[in-house]
Amino acid sequence: MTTADNVRSRAVMRRIGMSYDPADDFDDPDAPEGPLRRNVLYRTRRSSGG
C-alpha cells in the first residue's frame, strides 16, 4: 500500500506485476486530513503452481 499521490511507488508496484482495484482504496484513520490520508492497495497475484 501507499498514499494515492505516491506516483513512483505505484509505478514500481505495477512494474513488478502487482494488481490494483480502486474498490480497495481507503482512508488511513491514523493520518491527518490531507494528501497522506487516502491510500491505495496493490496485491500480489497468487501463483497457480505449488
Phi, psi and omega in degrees: 000156177203170176291152183300328182275356183277081186299320183293316178296321179296322179295320178297314181298321176294317183298326180271007171093014178285150181259155183227135175229116181305338179294342180271355179299148181207160174264127179287116183292342180270350181268144177290161175305138180139193187292343180271356184283316183282128181238152176240146183244126174250147182235150172277150178272141177286141176281150181275346180269167183236000000 
